[in-house]
Amino acid sequence: MEKEVQVIHIMKELSGRWTIPILLSLDKSGGRFTPLKNTLQISPSRLSSNLKTMTEAGLIQHLSPFERNHPLLPEYELTEKGRFMKEVALVISNAEYRLNQGFLAAKAWNWPVLIALYYQYHEFNAIRQLLQTVTPRILSKRLGELYEKGLLEKTLITNPRPKYTYALSSNTEPIIRSTNSNLSALL
């Protein structure tokens, strides 16, 4: 149970439109704001907001003027936690390439839901309880979107009360299994 919670917590931390792209591009841009902005094609305010959030989460650190290559230009570098999360981001990117469904991590809760299903949480309330902070509305939306993409299957159970159960599709399960194995190896 402990490993499940760790993997899901990591997936929640990496969910969001810009977290993984920033982690994967920070070193290539030399940690500098403008090259990073240009590489990602992101607005300065959005990048600044994401960098602040990632700094608060302990993924990156803002270098002081004395540590920078140019004292007037902002620079960032990955922390130890950020380097670990970059390795996780590479595993997720590889899995998303194999799933061929686009950038799933761009939407919060996609990956935590997939991992919950891998860990045999098949009912809506069980998934919600495992993910803790997800709202019923967003969980329902993510399950529906993942179902439409063919990444999971849902089955209607009528007794004793009608309800859906969810499972990874036969094409998705081996990819999520190897992804989970790779993530567990990093822990």
N, C-alpha and C positions, 0 to 999 in steps of 0.2 A: 504493500500500500504506500509506503514511504516514497519509493521510486516513482510511482504513478503521480503522486502529488508534486514531486520535484519536476518531472518532465512537463506536467501541465502548467506549473508556475512559470517555467522558462518559456513555454509557448505563449502564455499570456503576456509576458514581458516583451516578446518580440512581435506581437501583433500590432498592426498599424501600418499605414501607407508608407512611411518613410524610415522606420527604424532599421530594417534589414538593408535597404539600399545605402543608408548612411554608414552603417557598420562596414559594409563591403567596399565602400568607396573612400572612406576616410584616409587610409594609408596612401592610396593612389594619388590623392589630391595634395599630399604632403600635410594634411591636417588643416589646410588653409580654407577659409570661408569661401572666397570667390571661386577658386577652381572647383570646390565641392558643389557650389550652387550651379555652376555651368555644366558640370558633369551630370548632375541629377535633373537639370532643367526644372528647378524649384524656385519659387519666389523667395526673396531674401527674408521676408517676415516669417514665412512658413519654415524655412531652414533654421532661422534663429530660434523660433519656438521649439522646434524638435531638438535642436542642440541643447537648449536649456533643460528640456524634459529629460534628455539622455544624461546630462550632467548630474541632475538631481537623482537619477536612478543609479548613478555610479558607473555608467558604461563608458563615459568619456570624461576627460578633464580639460578645462580651459587653461591654456598655458599663460603664465604671467608675462608681462612685457619683457622681462629679463631672460625668459626661457625661449622666446620666439626667435625665428630667423630674422624677422623684421619687426621691430618693437611696435609699430603702428597697425600691423595687420593681425587680426585675430587668428589664432591657431588652436587646434584641438588634437588630443591624442587619446588612444584607447587606454583604458585602465586595465588592470589584470582581469576584472570581471568582463570588461568590454572585449578583450581578446578571446576569452572563453565564449562569450556570446557570438562573436564573429565566427568561431568554429561551428557553433550551433546553426548560425545563419547559413553557412555553406551547406550543411546537411539539409536544411529546409529547402534551400534553393535547388539542390540536386533532386530532392523528392518532388518539388513542384515541376521541374523540367520533365521528370518521368511520368508524373500524373497528367501533364499536358492540358492543364485547365487554367493557365494563367497564374497571376500572382495572388495566390490564396491568402497569404499572410497580410495582404493589404487591408483586409477586413478583420477587425477584432473578432475573436472567438472561433474562426474557421479551424485553425490547427488544434486548439484545445478540444473542440468537439470531435475532430477526427481521432485524436489520441484517446479521448474518453471511450469512443466506440471500440477502438482497438483493445482497451482494457475491459471490455465486456460490459460496459454500462449501456444498456439497450433501451431503457425507458426514459422518457422525458424528465421526470422528477429525479431519477437517479443521476442523470447527466447534470441537471441543474444543481443538485446537492453537491456533486463532486466539484463543479466549477465555481461554486459559492457566490460570486458577485455578478454573475450573468443574470439579466432580467428575463422573465418568461417570454416577453415579446421578441427580444433579440435572439434568444436561443431558438425559438420557433422559426424565425426568419432564416437563421443560418442553417438549420436542419433542412428547411425547404429549398434553399439555394444549393446546398450540397447534393440534395436529392435530384434536383433539376440537372445538375452537372453530371449525374450518373456516378457520383463518388460513394453514395450510400443507398441502401434499400430500406424501404419502410413497409411494414406489414401491419394490417389491421387485425387486431385480436378483439373478438366480440364478447367473450365470457371472462369474468363475470360482468365487466362493464366494457364498452367499446374504448379501445385505446390503440395507439400506434407503438410499435417497437421499431427500433432502428439498428442497422448493422452496416458495416463496410461492405461495399460491393466486391464481387470476386476479383475484379481487376485492381481495385484500390488496396485491398487487404495486404497483399505481398509487399507493396511499396511502403505502406505505413509500418508493417512489421520490420522491414529493413531499416527504415528511418528511425523507429523506436530503438532498435538494436544499436544503431550508430550513436544515437543520443545517449543511451544508457552507458555506452563505452566511454563517452566523454565525462560522465559523472564520476 
